[in-house]
Amino acid sequence: MILSPTRTYAPVIKEILENHRDKIHGMIHCSGGGQTKVLNFIKKTHIIKDNLFPLPPVFELIYDQSETPWNEMYQVFNMGHRFELYVEPGVSEKIITISRNYGVDARIIGRVEPSEHTELTINSEFGNFYYK
């Protein structure tokens, strides 16, 4: 499973941009920075991720073998959740439909709130984690 080819998002993103570019406020590829990568691109915003996809088994295997704390796992790995679009709420379902038409599951995984600080909260089956 680790050596299987990565599926490209290019056709999905191309169609989304063709139809909804003006409603997209950000795009994050969660590789090379894990679930906390978004912190590099926001200011005075609180990102709350509380509806992530189920964890693929490979990450539980990494956790079991390395004993890396879950909060660090979310900082290092994408945890099976690879690409995020930050969009206006009214367009979410249209984007999800486009993605699913290409056989790529999608969902609303959280929300953005104004904040005095730059912060991220991840609420997962392994705990609730807060990052600044």
C-alpha positions in Angstrom: 0.0 0.0 0.0 2.9 2.4 0.6 4.4 1.8 -2.8 1.1 2.3 -4.8 1.2 5.4 -7.1 -0.2 8.6 -5.8 -3.4 9.7 -7.5 -3.1 13.1 -9.1 -5.6 15.8 -8.2 -4.9 17.8 -11.4 -8.1 17.0 -13.3 -10.2 17.6 -10.2 -8.5 20.9 -9.4 -8.7 22.0 -13.1 -12.4 21.6 -13.2 -12.9 23.2 -9.8 -10.8 26.2 -10.9 -12.7 26.5 -14.2 -16.0 26.7 -12.4 -15.3 28.2 -8.9 -12.0 30.0 -8.9 -13.6 33.2 -7.5 -14.9 31.3 -4.5 -11.6 29.7 -3.5 -9.6 31.5 -0.8 -6.8 29.0 -0.3 -5.4 25.6 -1.4 -3.1 23.5 0.7 -1.4 20.2 -0.2 -0.8 18.6 3.1 2.4 16.7 2.2 5.6 18.1 3.6 4.1 19.7 6.6 1.2 17.4 7.6 -2.0 18.7 8.9 -0.4 21.8 10.4 1.1 23.1 7.1 -1.8 25.6 6.9 -0.3 27.5 9.8 2.4 28.8 7.4 -0.3 30.6 5.2 -2.7 32.2 7.7 -2.6 35.1 10.1 -5.1 35.9 12.9 -7.3 32.9 11.9 -8.4 29.8 13.7 -8.7 26.7 11.5 -10.8 24.0 13.1 -10.5 20.5 11.6 -13.2 18.3 13.3 -14.4 16.0 10.5 -11.3 14.4 9.0 -11.5 11.2 7.0 -11.0 7.9 8.8 -7.3 7.2 9.4 -5.7 4.8 6.8 -4.1 1.8 8.6 -0.6 2.7 7.5 -0.6 5.6 10.0 -1.7 3.4 12.9 1.2 1.0 11.9 3.6 4.0 12.0 2.3 5.0 15.4 2.5 1.5 16.8 6.0 1.0 15.6 7.4 4.4 16.4 5.4 5.4 19.5 5.3 8.9 18.1 2.7 10.9 20.0 -0.5 11.5 18.0 -0.1 15.3 18.1 3.3 14.9 16.4 1.9 12.5 13.9 -0.5 15.2 12.7 2.4 17.7 12.4 4.5 15.3 10.3 2.1 13.2 8.2 -1.0 14.1 6.2 -2.8 11.3 8.0 -4.5 10.2 4.7 -5.9 13.7 4.2 -3.9 15.2 1.4 -5.5 18.3 -0.1 -7.6 21.2 1.3 -9.5 23.9 -0.4 -10.6 26.9 1.6 -13.8 28.0 0.0 -17.0 30.1 0.6 -19.6 27.8 2.3 -22.1 28.0 -0.6 -19.8 26.3 -3.1 -18.7 23.4 -0.9 -21.2 20.9 -2.1 -20.6 21.8 -5.8 -16.8 21.1 -5.2 -17.5 17.9 -3.4 -19.7 16.7 -6.4 -16.9 17.6 -8.9 -14.4 15.6 -6.8 -16.6 12.6 -6.5 -17.3 12.6 -10.2 -13.6 11.8 -10.6 -13.8 9.0 -8.0 -12.1 11.1 -5.3 -14.0 11.3 -2.1 -14.4 14.7 -0.6 -16.0 16.3 2.4 -16.2 19.4 4.6 -13.5 18.7 7.2 -13.9 21.9 9.3 -14.2 25.6 9.4 -12.3 28.9 9.6 -13.0 31.4 12.3 -11.5 34.9 12.9 -9.1 35.0 15.8 -6.6 37.3 17.6 -4.0 34.5 17.0 -2.9 32.2 14.3 -4.1 28.8 15.5 -5.2 25.3 14.5 -7.3 22.8 16.3 -7.6 19.2 15.2 -10.3 17.1 16.9 -9.7 13.5 16.0 -10.4 10.0 17.3 -7.0 10.1 18.9 -7.5 13.3 20.8 -7.9 17.0 20.5 -4.8 18.9 19.5 -4.0 22.6 19.4 -1.2 24.2 17.4 0.0 27.8 17.1 
